[in-house]
Amino acid sequence: MKVKLVKIGNSIGVRLPKSVLDECGFKTEADLSVRQKTVVLKPVAAVRAQWRQKMKEDIDQRPIIRQGEWIW
């Protein structure tokens, strides 16, 4: 897909079609990197995304300590 480059002040911008934004999950920010002269844009995951799931996995992997078994 070809897109036009748009002058924005001293910079150049790219307009992404809504279908691309929706498909990639872009919201208000993107992670931009350059690899071998190729621009790569990735959606930024929320800082706390999947915390609940990871905490649940951690709890499931902990040994079960019954009352009275804990030694200080």
N, CA, C and O atoms as a Tripos MOL2 file, in Angstrom:
@<TRIPOS>MOLECULE
protein
  288   287    72     0     0
PROTEIN
NO_CHARGES

@<TRIPOS>ATOM
      1 N           0.8400   -1.1600    0.0000 N.3       1 MET1
      2 CA          0.0000    0.0000    0.0000 C.3       1 MET1
      3 C           0.8950    1.2350    0.0000 C.2       1 MET1
      4 O           1.8090    1.3420    0.8180 O.2       1 MET1
      5 N           0.6430    2.1420   -0.8900 N.am      2 LYS2
      6 CA          1.3900    3.3890   -0.9350 C.3       2 LYS2
      7 C           0.6650    4.4310   -0.1030 C.2       2 LYS2
      8 O          -0.5630    4.5170   -0.1240 O.2       2 LYS2
      9 N           1.4450    5.2290    0.6360 N.am      3 VAL3
     10 CA          0.8910    6.3420    1.3950 C.3       3 VAL3
     11 C           1.7140    7.5840    1.0820 C.2       3 VAL3
     12 O           2.8940    7.4910    0.7430 O.2       3 VAL3
     13 N           1.0910    8.7290    1.1980 N.am      4 LYS4
     14 CA          1.7880    9.9850    0.9330 C.3       4 LYS4
     15 C           2.4670   10.4820    2.1990 C.2       4 LYS4
     16 O           1.9570   10.3120    3.3060 O.2       4 LYS4
     17 N           3.6280   11.1000    2.0110 N.am      5 LEU5
     18 CA          4.3300   11.7520    3.1040 C.3       5 LEU5
     19 C           3.8010   13.1700    3.2060 C.2       5 LEU5
     20 O           3.6310   13.8470    2.1930 O.2       5 LEU5
     21 N           3.5410   13.6210    4.4250 N.am      6 VAL6
     22 CA          2.9250   14.9200    4.6630 C.3       6 VAL6
     23 C           3.8800   15.7810    5.4850 C.2       6 VAL6
     24 O           4.3760   15.3340    6.5190 O.2       6 VAL6
     25 N           4.1420   17.0030    5.0420 N.am      7 LYS7
     26 CA          5.0170   17.9040    5.7880 C.3       7 LYS7
     27 C           4.2710   18.4280    7.0130 C.2       7 LYS7
     28 O           3.1610   18.9510    6.9110 O.2       7 LYS7
     29 N           4.9100   18.2750    8.1750 N.am      8 ILE8
     30 CA          4.3540   18.7590    9.4460 C.3       8 ILE8
     31 C           5.4610   19.5600   10.1230 C.2       8 ILE8
     32 O           6.3380   18.9790   10.7630 O.2       8 ILE8
     33 N           5.4330   20.8790    9.9910 N.am      9 GLY9
     34 CA          6.5060   21.7020   10.5310 C.3       9 GLY9
     35 C           7.8180   21.3530    9.8560 C.2       9 GLY9
     36 O           7.9080   21.3640    8.6290 O.2       9 GLY9
     37 N           8.8420   21.0400   10.6520 N.am     10 ASN10
     38 CA         10.1360   20.6320   10.1060 C.3      10 ASN10
     39 C          10.2220   19.1200    9.8950 C.2      10 ASN10
     40 O          11.2680   18.6080    9.4960 O.2      10 ASN10
     41 N           9.1470   18.4170   10.1570 N.am     11 SER11
     42 CA          9.1390   16.9560   10.0580 C.3      11 SER11
     43 C           8.2760   16.4970    8.9010 C.2      11 SER11
     44 O           7.6310   17.2990    8.2260 O.2      11 SER11
     45 N           8.2770   15.2160    8.6870 N.am     12 ILE12
     46 CA          7.4350   14.5720    7.6820 C.3      12 ILE12
     47 C           6.5970   13.5300    8.4030 C.2      12 ILE12
     48 O           7.1110   12.7890    9.2400 O.2      12 ILE12
     49 N           5.3160   13.4690    8.0850 N.am     13 GLY13
     50 CA          4.4280   12.4970    8.7100 C.3      13 GLY13
     51 C           3.8410   11.5550    7.6850 C.2      13 GLY13
     52 O           3.9150   11.7950    6.4800 O.2      13 GLY13
     53 N           3.2630   10.4920    8.1730 N.am     14 VAL14
     54 CA          2.5860    9.5110    7.3310 C.3      14 VAL14
     55 C           1.1790    9.3410    7.8840 C.2      14 VAL14
     56 O           1.0050    9.1470    9.0870 O.2      14 VAL14
     57 N           0.1920    9.4100    7.0330 N.am     15 ARG15
     58 CA         -1.1900    9.1530    7.4600 C.3      15 ARG15
     59 C          -1.4740    7.6680    7.2680 C.2      15 ARG15
     60 O          -1.3110    7.1130    6.1820 O.2      15 ARG15
     61 N          -1.8990    7.0550    8.3510 N.am     16 LEU16
     62 CA         -2.2330    5.6310    8.2900 C.3      16 LEU16
     63 C          -3.7410    5.4820    8.1430 C.2      16 LEU16
     64 O          -4.4990    6.1120    8.8800 O.2      16 LEU16
     65 N          -4.1780    4.6620    7.2100 N.am     17 PRO17
     66 CA         -5.6190    4.4400    7.0500 C.3      17 PRO17
     67 C          -6.2230    3.8140    8.3100 C.2      17 PRO17
     68 O          -5.5490    3.0770    9.0300 O.2      17 PRO17
     69 N          -7.4910    4.1140    8.5640 N.am     18 LYS18
     70 CA         -8.1840    3.5960    9.7420 C.3      18 LYS18
     71 C          -8.1330    2.0720    9.7920 C.2      18 LYS18
     72 O          -8.0060    1.4910   10.8700 O.2      18 LYS18
     73 N          -8.2300    1.4290    8.6440 N.am     19 SER19
     74 CA         -8.1850   -0.0410    8.6190 C.3      19 SER19
     75 C          -6.8570   -0.5630    9.1650 C.2      19 SER19
     76 O          -6.8270   -1.5890    9.8450 O.2      19 SER19
     77 N          -5.7600    0.1370    8.8710 N.am     20 VAL20
     78 CA         -4.4410   -0.2650    9.3820 C.3      20 VAL20
     79 C          -4.3810   -0.0240   10.8910 C.2      20 VAL20
     80 O          -3.8860   -0.8690   11.6380 O.2      20 VAL20
     81 N          -4.8870    1.1300   11.3380 N.am     21 LEU21
     82 CA         -4.8970    1.4340   12.7690 C.3      21 LEU21
     83 C          -5.6800    0.3770   13.5440 C.2      21 LEU21
     84 O          -5.2350   -0.0930   14.5920 O.2      21 LEU21
     85 N          -6.8380    0.0100   13.0240 N.am     22 ASP22
     86 CA         -7.6770   -0.9940   13.6920 C.3      22 ASP22
     87 C          -7.0150   -2.3670   13.6880 C.2      22 ASP22
     88 O          -7.0000   -3.0590   14.7060 O.2      22 ASP22
     89 N          -6.4710   -2.7560   12.5450 N.am     23 GLU23
     90 CA         -5.8650   -4.0890   12.4270 C.3      23 GLU23
     91 C          -4.6530   -4.2430   13.3400 C.2      23 GLU23
     92 O          -4.4400   -5.3120   13.9120 O.2      23 GLU23
     93 N          -3.8570   -3.1800   13.4810 N.am     24 CYS24
     94 CA         -2.6440   -3.2520   14.2950 C.3      24 CYS24
     95 C          -2.8850   -2.9220   15.7610 C.2      24 CYS24
     96 O          -2.0320   -3.1870   16.6080 O.2      24 CYS24
     97 N          -4.0410   -2.3460   16.0610 N.am     25 GLY25
     98 CA         -4.3510   -2.0280   17.4470 C.3      25 GLY25
     99 C          -3.7200   -0.7390   17.9360 C.2      25 GLY25
    100 O          -3.4900   -0.5850   19.1360 O.2      25 GLY25
    101 N          -3.4320    0.1970   17.0310 N.am     26 PHE26
    102 CA         -2.8700    1.4780   17.4430 C.3      26 PHE26
    103 C          -3.9330    2.3020   18.1520 C.2      26 PHE26
    104 O          -5.0890    2.3350   17.7280 O.2      26 PHE26
    105 N          -3.5370    2.9700   19.2370 N.am     27 LYS27
    106 CA         -4.4530    3.8430   19.9760 C.3      27 LYS27
    107 C          -3.9240    5.2660   19.8890 C.2      27 LYS27
    108 O          -4.2570    5.9880   18.9490 O.2      27 LYS27
    109 N          -3.1000    5.6890   20.8600 N.am     28 THR28
    110 CA         -2.5870    7.0550   20.8680 C.3      28 THR28
    111 C          -1.0800    7.1250   20.7150 C.2      28 THR28
    112 O          -0.5340    8.1980   20.4590 O.2      28 THR28
    113 N          -0.3960    5.9940   20.8670 N.am     29 GLU29
    114 CA          1.0610    5.9630   20.7490 C.3      29 GLU29
    115 C           1.4870    4.7440   19.9470 C.2      29 GLU29
    116 O           0.7450    3.7710   19.8140 O.2      29 GLU29
    117 N           2.7070    4.8230   19.4130 N.am     30 ALA30
    118 CA          3.2900    3.6920   18.6950 C.3      30 ALA30
    119 C           4.7690    3.6270   19.0360 C.2      30 ALA30
    120 O           5.3910    4.6460   19.3400 O.2      30 ALA30
    121 N           5.3250    2.4340   18.9850 N.am     31 ASP31
    122 CA          6.7600    2.2260   19.1960 C.3      31 ASP31
    123 C           7.4000    2.2000   17.8210 C.2      31 ASP31
    124 O           7.0790    1.3330   17.0080 O.2      31 ASP31
    125 N           8.3070    3.1420   17.5440 N.am     32 LEU32
    126 CA          8.9390    3.2560   16.2430 C.3      32 LEU32
    127 C          10.3910    2.8200   16.3390 C.2      32 LEU32
    128 O          11.1030    3.2200   17.2600 O.2      32 LEU32
    129 N          10.8290    2.0040   15.3940 N.am     33 SER33
    130 CA         12.2350    1.6140   15.3180 C.3      33 SER33
    131 C          12.6310    1.5220   13.8490 C.2      33 SER33
    132 O          11.7770    1.4550   12.9650 O.2      33 SER33
    133 N          13.9350    1.5200   13.6050 N.am     34 VAL34
    134 CA         14.4520    1.3990   12.2480 C.3      34 VAL34
    135 C          15.3550    0.1780   12.2050 C.2      34 VAL34
    136 O          16.2840    0.0520   13.0030 O.2      34 VAL34
    137 N          15.0790   -0.7130   11.2780 N.am     35 ARG35
    138 CA         15.8750   -1.9300   11.1100 C.3      35 ARG35
    139 C          16.2520   -2.0720    9.6490 C.2      35 ARG35
    140 O          15.3880   -2.2420    8.7890 O.2      35 ARG35
    141 N          17.5200   -2.0050    9.3760 N.am     36 GLN36
    142 CA         18.0350   -2.1500    8.0140 C.3      36 GLN36
    143 C          17.2880   -1.2380    7.0400 C.2      36 GLN36
    144 O          16.7720   -1.6850    6.0150 O.2      36 GLN36
    145 N          17.2430    0.0480    7.3850 N.am     37 LYS37
    146 CA         16.5980    1.0820    6.5670 C.3      37 LYS37
    147 C          15.1040    0.8490    6.3610 C.2      37 LYS37
    148 O          14.5320    1.3150    5.3760 O.2      37 LYS37
    149 N          14.4710    0.1270    7.2920 N.am     38 THR38
    150 CA         13.0350   -0.1100    7.2450 C.3      38 THR38
    151 C          12.4160    0.4270    8.5300 C.2      38 THR38
    152 O          12.8680    0.0960    9.6260 O.2      38 THR38
    153 N          11.3890    1.2490    8.3960 N.am     39 VAL39
    154 CA         10.6950    1.7970    9.5640 C.3      39 VAL39
    155 C           9.6870    0.7620   10.0610 C.2      39 VAL39
    156 O           8.8910    0.2330    9.2850 O.2      39 VAL39
    157 N           9.7330    0.4820   11.3640 N.am     40 VAL40
    158 CA          8.8380   -0.4980   11.9690 C.3      40 VAL40
    159 C           8.0110    0.2150   13.0320 C.2      40 VAL40
    160 O           8.5650    0.8330   13.9410 O.2      40 VAL40
    161 N           6.6970    0.1300   12.9220 N.am     41 LEU41
    162 CA          5.7840    0.7000   13.9150 C.3      41 LEU41
    163 C           5.0530   -0.4380   14.6150 C.2      41 LEU41
    164 O           4.5000   -1.3270   13.9670 O.2      41 LEU41
    165 N           5.0560   -0.4010   15.9590 N.am     42 LYS42
    166 CA          4.3240   -1.4060   16.7260 C.3      42 LYS42
    167 C           3.4440   -0.6900   17.7320 C.2      42 LYS42
    168 O           3.8270    0.3560   18.2560 O.2      42 LYS42
    169 N           2.2630   -1.2410   18.0100 N.am     43 PRO43
    170 CA          1.4310   -0.6110   19.0350 C.3      43 PRO43
    171 C           2.1050   -0.7180   20.3980 C.2      43 PRO43
    172 O           2.7890   -1.6980   20.6920 O.2      43 PRO43
    173 N           1.9040    0.2900   21.2120 N.am     44 VAL44
    174 CA          2.4680    0.3010   22.5590 C.3      44 VAL44
    175 C           1.4850   -0.4050   23.4770 C.2      44 VAL44
    176 O           0.3220   -0.0180   23.5830 O.2      44 VAL44
    177 N           1.9680   -1.4380   24.1320 N.am     45 ALA45
    178 CA          1.1120   -2.1660   25.0710 C.3      45 ALA45
    179 C           0.9950   -1.3550   26.3510 C.2      45 ALA45
    180 O           1.9510   -0.6990   26.7650 O.2      45 ALA45
    181 N          -0.1500   -1.3980   26.9640 N.am     46 ALA46
    182 CA         -0.3400   -0.7110   28.2330 C.3      46 ALA46
    183 C           0.6410   -1.2870   29.2500 C.2      46 ALA46
    184 O           0.9140   -2.4880   29.2510 O.2      46 ALA46
    185 N           1.1640   -0.4290   30.1060 N.am     47 VAL47
    186 CA          2.1710   -0.8490   31.0830 C.3      47 VAL47
    187 C           1.6680   -1.9990   31.9430 C.2      47 VAL47
    188 O           2.4250   -2.9120   32.2700 O.2      47 VAL47
    189 N           0.4010   -1.9550   32.3070 N.am     48 ARG48
    190 CA         -0.1490   -2.9730   33.1990 C.3      48 ARG48
    191 C          -0.9170   -4.0520   32.4560 C.2      48 ARG48
    192 O          -1.6400   -4.8350   33.0720 O.2      48 ARG48
    193 N          -0.7680   -4.1020   31.1410 N.am     49 ALA49
    194 CA         -1.4760   -5.1170   30.3740 C.3      49 ALA49
    195 C          -1.0400   -6.5030   30.8300 C.2      49 ALA49
    196 O           0.1540   -6.7590   30.9860 O.2      49 ALA49
    197 N          -1.9540   -7.3540   31.0350 N.am     50 GLN50
    198 CA         -1.7470   -8.7630   31.3880 C.3      50 GLN50
    199 C          -1.1650   -8.9630   32.7770 C.2      50 GLN50
    200 O          -0.7260  -10.0690   33.0920 O.2      50 GLN50
    201 N          -1.1430   -7.9290   33.6290 N.am     51 TRP51
    202 CA         -0.6590   -8.1100   34.9970 C.3      51 TRP51
    203 C          -1.5160   -9.1170   35.7400 C.2      51 TRP51
    204 O          -0.9950   -9.9880   36.4360 O.2      51 TRP51
    205 N          -2.8200   -9.0010   35.5960 N.am     52 ARG52
    206 CA         -3.7210   -9.8950   36.3160 C.3      52 ARG52
    207 C          -3.4290  -11.3540   35.9450 C.2      52 ARG52
    208 O          -3.3640  -12.2150   36.8230 O.2      52 ARG52
    209 N          -3.2550  -11.6290   34.6610 N.am     53 GLN53
    210 CA         -2.9790  -12.9930   34.2100 C.3      53 GLN53
    211 C          -1.6380  -13.4800   34.7410 C.2      53 GLN53
    212 O          -1.5270  -14.6240   35.1810 O.2      53 GLN53
    213 N          -0.6120  -12.6220   34.7060 N.am     54 LYS54
    214 CA          0.7100  -13.0220   35.1900 C.3      54 LYS54
    215 C           0.7010  -13.2670   36.6980 C.2      54 LYS54
    216 O           1.3530  -14.1910   37.1850 O.2      54 LYS54
    217 N          -0.0350  -12.4420   37.4310 N.am     55 MET55
    218 CA         -0.1330  -12.6490   38.8720 C.3      55 MET55
    219 C          -0.8420  -13.9680   39.1720 C.2      55 MET55
    220 O          -0.4400  -14.6990   40.0780 O.2      55 MET55
    221 N          -1.8910  -14.2720   38.4150 N.am     56 LYS56
    222 CA         -2.6140  -15.5220   38.6060 C.3      56 LYS56
    223 C          -1.6900  -16.7140   38.3530 C.2      56 LYS56
    224 O          -1.7160  -17.6940   39.0960 O.2      56 LYS56
    225 N          -0.8710  -16.6250   37.2970 N.am     57 GLU57
    226 CA          0.0720  -17.7080   36.9960 C.3      57 GLU57
    227 C           1.0880  -17.8670   38.1230 C.2      57 GLU57
    228 O           1.4270  -18.9890   38.5000 O.2      57 GLU57
    229 N           1.5790  -16.7370   38.6680 N.am     58 ASP58
    230 CA          2.5350  -16.7960   39.7720 C.3      58 ASP58
    231 C           1.9100  -17.4440   40.9940 C.2      58 ASP58
    232 O           2.5400  -18.2720   41.6530 O.2      58 ASP58
    233 N           0.6710  -17.0730   41.3010 N.am     59 ILE59
    234 CA         -0.0160  -17.6430   42.4620 C.3      59 ILE59
    235 C          -0.2280  -19.1390   42.2600 C.2      59 ILE59
    236 O          -0.0810  -19.9170   43.2020 O.2      59 ILE59
    237 N          -0.5700  -19.5450   41.0450 N.am     60 ASP60
    238 CA         -0.7930  -20.9570   40.7650 C.3      60 ASP60
    239 C           0.4850  -21.7750   40.9050 C.2      60 ASP60
    240 O           0.4170  -22.9770   41.1590 O.2      60 ASP60
    241 N           1.6560  -21.1450   40.7460 N.am     61 GLN61
    242 CA          2.9190  -21.8710   40.8070 C.3      61 GLN61
    243 C           3.5380  -21.8900   42.1990 C.2      61 GLN61
    244 O           4.5060  -22.6150   42.4270 O.2      61 GLN61
    245 N           3.0030  -21.1110   43.1330 N.am     62 ARG62
    246 CA          3.5420  -21.0860   44.4960 C.3      62 ARG62
    247 C           3.1750  -22.3530   45.2420 C.2      62 ARG62
    248 O           2.0960  -22.9090   45.0330 O.2      62 ARG62
    249 N           4.0600  -22.8140   46.1070 N.am     63 PRO63
    250 CA          3.7040  -23.9690   46.9270 C.3      63 PRO63
    251 C           2.6120  -23.5830   47.9210 C.2      63 PRO63
    252 O           2.5600  -22.4480   48.3950 O.2      63 PRO63
    253 N           1.7670  -24.5170   48.2200 N.am     64 ILE64
    254 CA          0.6880  -24.2610   49.1700 C.3      64 ILE64
    255 C           1.2320  -24.4720   50.5780 C.2      64 ILE64
    256 O           1.7700  -25.5330   50.8950 O.2      64 ILE64
    257 N           1.0840  -23.4460   51.4220 N.am     65 ILE65
    258 CA          1.5340  -23.5260   52.8210 C.3      65 ILE65
    259 C           0.2840  -23.5210   53.6860 C.2      65 ILE65
    260 O          -0.4840  -22.5590   53.6960 O.2      65 ILE65
    261 N           0.1010  -24.6100   54.4080 N.am     66 ARG66
    262 CA         -1.0750  -24.7080   55.2730 C.3      66 ARG66
    263 C          -0.8100  -24.0160   56.6030 C.2      66 ARG66
    264 O           0.3390  -23.8250   57.0020 O.2      66 ARG66
    265 N          -1.8750  -23.6480   57.2710 N.am     67 GLN67
    266 CA         -1.7510  -22.9420   58.5450 C.3      67 GLN67
    267 C          -0.9410  -23.7890   59.5190 C.2      67 GLN67
    268 O          -1.1870  -24.9860   59.6690 O.2      67 GLN67
    269 N           0.0250  -23.1570   60.1780 N.am     68 GLY68
    270 CA          0.8730  -23.8500   61.1430 C.3      68 GLY68
    271 C           2.1400  -24.4120   60.5560 C.2      68 GLY68
    272 O           3.0100  -24.8470   61.3100 O.2      68 GLY68
    273 N           2.2930  -24.4270   59.2240 N.am     69 GLU69
    274 CA          3.4900  -24.9870   58.6140 C.3      69 GLU69
    275 C           4.5850  -23.9470   58.4060 C.2      69 GLU69
    276 O           5.7380  -24.2900   58.1450 O.2      69 GLU69
    277 N           4.2110  -22.6580   58.5240 N.am     70 TRP70
    278 CA          5.1790  -21.6010   58.2680 C.3      70 TRP70
    279 C           6.1190  -21.4780   59.4660 C.2      70 TRP70
    280 O           5.6680  -21.3950   60.6080 O.2      70 TRP70
    281 N           7.4220  -21.4660   59.2020 N.am     71 ILE71
    282 CA          8.4310  -21.3420   60.2790 C.3      71 ILE71
    283 C           9.2120  -20.0590   60.0450 C.2      71 ILE71
    284 O           9.7350  -19.8280   58.9560 O.2      71 ILE71
    285 N           9.2850  -19.2200   61.0890 N.am     72 TRP72
    286 CA         10.0270  -17.9600   60.9830 C.3      72 TRP72
    287 C          11.4390  -18.1430   61.4050 C.2      72 TRP72
    288 O          12.2180  -17.1900   61.3830 O.2      72 TRP72
@<TRIPOS>BOND
     1     1     2 1
     2     2     3 1
     3     3     4 2
     4     3     5 am
     5     5     6 1
     6     6     7 1
     7     7     8 2
     8     7     9 am
     9     9    10 1
    10    10    11 1
    11    11    12 2
    12    11    13 am
    13    13    14 1
    14    14    15 1
    15    15    16 2
    16    15    17 am
    17    17    18 1
    18    18    19 1
    19    19    20 2
    20    19    21 am
    21    21    22 1
    22    22    23 1
    23    23    24 2
    24    23    25 am
    25    25    26 1
    26    26    27 1
    27    27    28 2
    28    27    29 am
    29    29    30 1
    30    30    31 1
    31    31    32 2
    32    31    33 am
    33    33    34 1
    34    34    35 1
    35    35    36 2
    36    35    37 am
    37    37    38 1
    38    38    39 1
    39    39    40 2
    40    39    41 am
    41    41    42 1
    42    42    43 1
    43    43    44 2
    44    43    45 am
    45    45    46 1
    46    46    47 1
    47    47    48 2
    48    47    49 am
    49    49    50 1
    50    50    51 1
    51    51    52 2
    52    51    53 am
    53    53    54 1
    54    54    55 1
    55    55    56 2
    56    55    57 am
    57    57    58 1
    58    58    59 1
    59    59    60 2
    60    59    61 am
    61    61    62 1
    62    62    63 1
    63    63    64 2
    64    63    65 am
    65    65    66 1
    66    66    67 1
    67    67    68 2
    68    67    69 am
    69    69    70 1
    70    70    71 1
    71    71    72 2
    72    71    73 am
    73    73    74 1
    74    74    75 1
    75    75    76 2
    76    75    77 am
    77    77    78 1
    78    78    79 1
    79    79    80 2
    80    79    81 am
    81    81    82 1
    82    82    83 1
    83    83    84 2
    84    83    85 am
    85    85    86 1
    86    86    87 1
    87    87    88 2
    88    87    89 am
    89    89    90 1
    90    90    91 1
    91    91    92 2
    92    91    93 am
    93    93    94 1
    94    94    95 1
    95    95    96 2
    96    95    97 am
    97    97    98 1
    98    98    99 1
    99    99   100 2
   100    99   101 am
   101   101   102 1
   102   102   103 1
   103   103   104 2
   104   103   105 am
   105   105   106 1
   106   106   107 1
   107   107   108 2
   108   107   109 am
   109   109   110 1
   110   110   111 1
   111   111   112 2
   112   111   113 am
   113   113   114 1
   114   114   115 1
   115   115   116 2
   116   115   117 am
   117   117   118 1
   118   118   119 1
   119   119   120 2
   120   119   121 am
   121   121   122 1
   122   122   123 1
   123   123   124 2
   124   123   125 am
   125   125   126 1
   126   126   127 1
   127   127   128 2
   128   127   129 am
   129   129   130 1
   130   130   131 1
   131   131   132 2
   132   131   133 am
   133   133   134 1
   134   134   135 1
   135   135   136 2
   136   135   137 am
   137   137   138 1
   138   138   139 1
   139   139   140 2
   140   139   141 am
   141   141   142 1
   142   142   143 1
   143   143   144 2
   144   143   145 am
   145   145   146 1
   146   146   147 1
   147   147   148 2
   148   147   149 am
   149   149   150 1
   150   150   151 1
   151   151   152 2
   152   151   153 am
   153   153   154 1
   154   154   155 1
   155   155   156 2
   156   155   157 am
   157   157   158 1
   158   158   159 1
   159   159   160 2
   160   159   161 am
   161   161   162 1
   162   162   163 1
   163   163   164 2
   164   163   165 am
   165   165   166 1
   166   166   167 1
   167   167   168 2
   168   167   169 am
   169   169   170 1
   170   170   171 1
   171   171   172 2
   172   171   173 am
   173   173   174 1
   174   174   175 1
   175   175   176 2
   176   175   177 am
   177   177   178 1
   178   178   179 1
   179   179   180 2
   180   179   181 am
   181   181   182 1
   182   182   183 1
   183   183   184 2
   184   183   185 am
   185   185   186 1
   186   186   187 1
   187   187   188 2
   188   187   189 am
   189   189   190 1
   190   190   191 1
   191   191   192 2
   192   191   193 am
   193   193   194 1
   194   194   195 1
   195   195   196 2
   196   195   197 am
   197   197   198 1
   198   198   199 1
   199   199   200 2
   200   199   201 am
   201   201   202 1
   202   202   203 1
   203   203   204 2
   204   203   205 am
   205   205   206 1
   206   206   207 1
   207   207   208 2
   208   207   209 am
   209   209   210 1
   210   210   211 1
   211   211   212 2
   212   211   213 am
   213   213   214 1
   214   214   215 1
   215   215   216 2
   216   215   217 am
   217   217   218 1
   218   218   219 1
   219   219   220 2
   220   219   221 am
   221   221   222 1
   222   222   223 1
   223   223   224 2
   224   223   225 am
   225   225   226 1
   226   226   227 1
   227   227   228 2
   228   227   229 am
   229   229   230 1
   230   230   231 1
   231   231   232 2
   232   231   233 am
   233   233   234 1
   234   234   235 1
   235   235   236 2
   236   235   237 am
   237   237   238 1
   238   238   239 1
   239   239   240 2
   240   239   241 am
   241   241   242 1
   242   242   243 1
   243   243   244 2
   244   243   245 am
   245   245   246 1
   246   246   247 1
   247   247   248 2
   248   247   249 am
   249   249   250 1
   250   250   251 1
   251   251   252 2
   252   251   253 am
   253   253   254 1
   254   254   255 1
   255   255   256 2
   256   255   257 am
   257   257   258 1
   258   258   259 1
   259   259   260 2
   260   259   261 am
   261   261   262 1
   262   262   263 1
   263   263   264 2
   264   263   265 am
   265   265   266 1
   266   266   267 1
   267   267   268 2
   268   267   269 am
   269   269   270 1
   270   270   271 1
   271   271   272 2
   272   271   273 am
   273   273   274 1
   274   274   275 1
   275   275   276 2
   276   275   277 am
   277   277   278 1
   278   278   279 1
   279   279   280 2
   280   279   281 am
   281   281   282 1
   282   282   283 1
   283   283   284 2
   284   283   285 am
   285   285   286 1
   286   286   287 1
   287   287   288 2
@<TRIPOS>SUBSTRUCTURE
     1 MET1         2 RESIDUE 1 A MET
     2 LYS2         6 RESIDUE 1 A LYS
     3 VAL3        10 RESIDUE 1 A VAL
     4 LYS4        14 RESIDUE 1 A LYS
     5 LEU5        18 RESIDUE 1 A LEU
     6 VAL6        22 RESIDUE 1 A VAL
     7 LYS7        26 RESIDUE 1 A LYS
     8 ILE8        30 RESIDUE 1 A ILE
     9 GLY9        34 RESIDUE 1 A GLY
    10 ASN10       38 RESIDUE 1 A ASN
    11 SER11       42 RESIDUE 1 A SER
    12 ILE12       46 RESIDUE 1 A ILE
    13 GLY13       50 RESIDUE 1 A GLY
    14 VAL14       54 RESIDUE 1 A VAL
    15 ARG15       58 RESIDUE 1 A ARG
    16 LEU16       62 RESIDUE 1 A LEU
    17 PRO17       66 RESIDUE 1 A PRO
    18 LYS18       70 RESIDUE 1 A LYS
    19 SER19       74 RESIDUE 1 A SER
    20 VAL20       78 RESIDUE 1 A VAL
    21 LEU21       82 RESIDUE 1 A LEU
    22 ASP22       86 RESIDUE 1 A ASP
    23 GLU23       90 RESIDUE 1 A GLU
    24 CYS24       94 RESIDUE 1 A CYS
    25 GLY25       98 RESIDUE 1 A GLY
    26 PHE26      102 RESIDUE 1 A PHE
    27 LYS27      106 RESIDUE 1 A LYS
    28 THR28      110 RESIDUE 1 A THR
    29 GLU29      114 RESIDUE 1 A GLU
    30 ALA30      118 RESIDUE 1 A ALA
    31 ASP31      122 RESIDUE 1 A ASP
    32 LEU32      126 RESIDUE 1 A LEU
    33 SER33      130 RESIDUE 1 A SER
    34 VAL34      134 RESIDUE 1 A VAL
    35 ARG35      138 RESIDUE 1 A ARG
    36 GLN36      142 RESIDUE 1 A GLN
    37 LYS37      146 RESIDUE 1 A LYS
    38 THR38      150 RESIDUE 1 A THR
    39 VAL39      154 RESIDUE 1 A VAL
    40 VAL40      158 RESIDUE 1 A VAL
    41 LEU41      162 RESIDUE 1 A LEU
    42 LYS42      166 RESIDUE 1 A LYS
    43 PRO43      170 RESIDUE 1 A PRO
    44 VAL44      174 RESIDUE 1 A VAL
    45 ALA45      178 RESIDUE 1 A ALA
    46 ALA46      182 RESIDUE 1 A ALA
    47 VAL47      186 RESIDUE 1 A VAL
    48 ARG48      190 RESIDUE 1 A ARG
    49 ALA49      194 RESIDUE 1 A ALA
    50 GLN50      198 RESIDUE 1 A GLN
    51 TRP51      202 RESIDUE 1 A TRP
    52 ARG52      206 RESIDUE 1 A ARG
    53 GLN53      210 RESIDUE 1 A GLN
    54 LYS54      214 RESIDUE 1 A LYS
    55 MET55      218 RESIDUE 1 A MET
    56 LYS56      222 RESIDUE 1 A LYS
    57 GLU57      226 RESIDUE 1 A GLU
    58 ASP58      230 RESIDUE 1 A ASP
    59 ILE59      234 RESIDUE 1 A ILE
    60 ASP60      238 RESIDUE 1 A ASP
    61 GLN61      242 RESIDUE 1 A GLN
    62 ARG62      246 RESIDUE 1 A ARG
    63 PRO63      250 RESIDUE 1 A PRO
    64 ILE64      254 RESIDUE 1 A ILE
    65 ILE65      258 RESIDUE 1 A ILE
    66 ARG66      262 RESIDUE 1 A ARG
    67 GLN67      266 RESIDUE 1 A GLN
    68 GLY68      270 RESIDUE 1 A GLY
    69 GLU69      274 RESIDUE 1 A GLU
    70 TRP70      278 RESIDUE 1 A TRP
    71 ILE71      282 RESIDUE 1 A ILE
    72 TRP72      286 RESIDUE 1 A TRP
